[in-house]
Amino acid sequence: SELRDRVIGSVKAHLLVALIFAALVAAVVLALAWVFAAAATSSPLWMSIAMALTALFLLDALVLHRIYKMYKAADSGDVAALKSLNSVGWAVVALLFAGLIPGIMLILIHGLVEKL
């Protein structure tokens, strides 16, 4: 039980780091999308870039939501829910679309959760 609590505490810490850095990436991507959308009146290329950045923001929002659900499961001690949300696929999506740190954190978490 003590080992389980320590593992869950470690998972929570990793998830919090992943959540913070994914939120920072989302904020930067959204700000860039706004900048390019504002410049869209001068060139249609800017609007295309703004739309691509908006799509990236939406993917990052999905990753943020997944990390938040995992954090709430870990916070409440719901190991079954945490195991059901644990996925290497989501770690790869986070790695590609939400930044290196959230993706690496989710990969590290995957191994920890499998041990529970």
Helices and strands as residue ranges (DSSP letters): H 2-38, G 39-41, H 44-76, H 79-85, H 88-97, H 100-115
